[in-house]
Amino acid sequence: MDPRSEVLLRQAALFGGDLLLAGLPADDLLGRLPAAHGWSWHAGEHAALTARFAGRCQFGTAPGERPFAAAVLFLPKSTELARYLLDALAARLPGAELYLVGEKRGGIESAARQLQAFGQPRKLDSARHCQLWQVTVEQAPPPPVQEELAQRYRLELADGALEVVSLPGVFSHGRLDRGSALLLEHLDGLPPGDLLDFGCGAGVLGAALKRRYPQSRVSLLDVDAFALASSRLTLAANGLEAELIAGGGIQAAPGELAAIVSNPPFHQGVHTDYQATETLLREAARHLRPGGELRLVANSFLKYPPLIERHLGPCQVLAEAHGFRVYRAGRER
């Protein structure tokens, strides 16, 4: 069981009522707290929880309409996202209890100071390298409006300007990261047909693909509900249409793709995790049509070429700069 859940269960007497667990891990916590309900913005964890606890977990970027008497927030990595989530929960809990749990190395002590906006926080427990904090919401904030929290920036591309919209917690919030910038310079010559932006984040690559290849059907896939919401805003800001897919990995992608384009993620919470990318490299051929190709950017120190060549075909380096490489590999017919 996740150590944060273990800390909660040390205080299980506090959590017997109609409780919302926000950002909960995919463990047995819902089984141990039968009156609780989950809210997840991670598609993979939501799917795992739904498979075990049908009807007891929702997916999205807001708490939903279901009432709850108290809430626990599992601290996310992003400080800005934590602020939004705390405001969203506290707005629904005037006079009630809001709890915050997280790992010490994830910044739980500093994050707990955000609770001071609602009342007088107190630390309830410290164990398993985690802490549990509680506040009675005496000053409930107004419900936050996601679009008002979005950051926007403009890209000048060869085929026109692109406006990018990102929400708190989304990768490279409010700016273009160097890996995506390098990959944007090497999107020419993709095979005709359906295209996928895997790990789409704020939709930079997906929107650029739709702008450059308007006749192609473009899909944007991400595990994170806030990334998909950001991509939706980015597409709308540029008058573009594409399919948005919530999925825990490449398994959720359509088949018979002409190309998969990706600046793949490698963080899960406070941990570094390359599993989603390595699964992409192993499984890409199953989602590409014959002659289709994979084009991705990655840190140059990562040993991806042997994995690409083992599962897809010869790997070509299209560009290298600022510690990143752009790789290209085609599915052999």
N, C-alpha and C positions, 0 to 999 in steps of 0.2 A: 504494500500500500504506500502511496505517496506520503512522505514525511509530513507535509502540511495537513493532510487528512488525519494522520495520526495525532497531531497536536489538537485538532478540533475534537477528536473523539476522547481525548483526555478530559475535555470539558463537555461531554455529551449531554449532561443535564441541562445545559443552556439551550440546546438545539432540538427540543422535542416538538416544537410547534410548526406552523406553516412557514418554512424557511426557504429562501432562495439562495442557492449556491452558484455564484457568478464566477465563471472561468474555472470551474472545477476540473480536476484531473479525471482521466478515464479509469478509475479504480472502483472499489466496492463501497465508497462513501454513501451513495444513494441507498444501497442495501442496508447500511448500518443506521441510516436516518430515514425511516420509512415515510415520514411526513414531509420531507424536503423535496424540492423541485430544482432542476438544474437549468442554467443558462450558459451556453457555450458559443464562442465565436470561432472555434477551431473545428473544421468539418470532420477531420479524422476522429477526434475525440468524441464529437457529438454522435457520429455513426456508431462508435463502440458503445457509448452509453445507451443509445436508443436500442441497440440490439439486446442489451441486458435488462434495461429498465424502460420498456416501451411506454411512451406517453409522458415521461417524467423529465424530459430535457428538451429545451427549445434552442434553435440556432438563429443567430442574427446579431445585429449591432445595438439592440435596445432591449430593456427588460421585458417588454411585452405587456399585455393587458392583464395577465393573470395576477390577482392580488397576492401579497405576501406580507407576513407580520414582522419579519426580520430578514436580514441578508448578510451573507459572508462574501467578501470579495477576495479571491485568490490573486495576489498581487501580480500584475503583468510586468513584462520587462520595461515597457515604455512608461516614463513618468507622465507624459502628456495623456496617454491612454488611461492610466490610473486615475488621473484627475477627472477625466470625462466619466469614467465608470463610477467613481465615488459620487460625483454630482448626480448622475442618473439614478443611482440607488437611493441616496439621501433625499432626493426630491420626492420619492415615494414613501418615505419613512418618517414623517414628522412625529416626534415624541417616541419613536421606536428605536430598536437597537440595530446598529450597523457594525459589522465586524470586519477586520482586515487581517489576513494571514499570509505569510510569505517567508522566504528563506532570508537569512541574515545577509548572505552574499548577494542577494537580489535587491538589497536596499530597503528592507522592511522598516528599519528604525527611522530613516529619513522620510519614507512614504507615510508613516504613521502621523507625522506632523501635519499632513494634509487634513487629518480628521479634526484638527483644531478649529476649522472653519464651521463645524457643525455643533461642537460642544466640547466637553472636557474628556479627551481620550485617556484610556488607561490600559496598561499591558496586563493581560490575563494569564499568559503562559509563555514559557520559553523552553523549547525542547527540540530534539532532532535537528538542531541548527536552524530552527524556525522560531517565529514569534507570532502570537495571537493578540490582537488589539481590539478594543471595543469602545464605542462612543454612543451615547444616547443623543439622537438628532434633535437638538433644541432649536437650531437655526437651519431650517430646510431650504436649500437653494431652489431657484426655479429650474424646471427641467431643461437640460442643455439641448441646444439645437445643433445637430451634427454639422450641417452645412456651414454654420457660422464658425465652426472650429477648423474648417478645411483651410489648407494653404494652397495657393495657386502659383504656378510659375510658367513661363513661356519658353518654348524651344523654337529656334529657327532651323528648320530642316530644309533639305534641298527641294522638297516638293511642297513647301509651305510651312507656316507657323503652326505649332501645336501647343494648346493649353493643357497643362497637367494639373489635376486636382487630387490632393492627398489628405486623408483623415489621420488623426492621431493614432500612433501605433503601427502605421503602415511603413514598410521598408523605405528608407531614404526619404522620410517625410519632409516635404517642402523643398526638395532639391533633387537634381539628377545625379545619381552616383556614377563613379568613373567607369564601372563595368558596363552599365547600360549605355553610357555615352559612346564607348568604344564599339559596342555591338550595333548601335544605331547607324554607325558609319559603314557597316558591312551587312546590309540587308538586301543588297541587289542580287538579282539572278536567282531568286527562289523559284522552284518548280511551280507551274500553275496548278491550282487546286486549293483544297481546304488547308488553312493555316491555324496553328495553335501557339498562343503565348502561354507557356507553362510557368507557374509561379508569377502571375502577372503583376502583383503589387498594385501600384496606382494606375496601371494600364498604359504605361509609356510605350512599351514595345507593341502591345496589341493595337493601340490607336495608330501608331506609325505604320504597322503592317496594313491596316485597313485603308489608311490614306494612300499608301504606295501601291497596294494591290486591291483596288476597289471592287473588282469582279470576283475576288476570292471570298469564300465564307470564312470568317475569322472567329475563333473561340478563345476566350481568356479563362484560364483555370487557376484557382488559388485555394489554399486550405483555410484562409482567413476571411471572415465575413467583412471585416473593415477594409481589406484590400479589394474585395469585390464591389463594395459600396463606393470606394474611391474610383475604381475602374469605370463604374457606371456613370459617375459624375464626369470623369475625363472624356468618355465617349460622347456624353450629352453636350459638353462644352464645345466639342468640335464637330457636332452634327453628324456623328458616326454611329453605326449600328453594328453590334457584334453579339455573339452568344457568351453569356457568363456562366461558368460552371464552378460550383462548390465541390471540392473533392480533396481527399487526403493524399492523393498522389496521382501519378500518370495513369493508374488504373481507371480513373474517372474520365479520361479523355476519349473522344470519339476515335474511330478507326479510319483507315484509308486516307490519312492525312498526307498532303504534299510536303509539308514541312512543320517541324517543331522548333520554335525559337524560344530561347530561355536564358535569363540571368537567374539561375536557380538559387533558392534559399538554402541557408545552412545554419540557421539558428532556431531553436525551440526553447522559448522562455529564456533563462539565463545560460542555457547549455548550448554547446556547438554540436550540431547533428547533421551529418552528410547523408543520412539514409535516403531521404527523398530524392536527392540528386543521383545517388548511386542506383536507386531503383529505376529512375528515369533512363539512365544509360543502359541498364540491363533490359528494360522493357520497351524502349523506343521503337524498335523494329516491328513490334506487334501492332503499333498504331500508325506506322507509315506504310503507304502503298509502295509497291516496287518502283524504284527511282526516286522516292521521297528522301528528304534529308533532315538531319538534325544540325542546328546551328546554335551554339551557346557560348557564353562568356563565363570564365571562371578565374579565380586566383591562379597565377601561373605556377605556384608551388604545389598545387594539387595534381596528383598523378592520374589524371583522367584519360589521357590518350590510350593506354593499354586496355582500360575497361571499355572504352568506345570501340576500339578495333576488335576486341573479343566478341562483342555482342552486336555490332552494327556493320563495320567495314573500315576501310582505310581512313585515317584521321588526318586532316590537313589543318595547319595553323594559318588562319587568314590574317591575323594581326596580333601584335603584342605591344603593350604600352602600360605604364603606370602600375605594373604588377599584375596585369590581367592578360589573358589570351582569349582570342576568339577561335573556336574550333568548328570545323565543318566535317561531317561524315554523311555519306549517302547509304541508303539501304540497297544492298546489292540485289539485283533482279533474280 
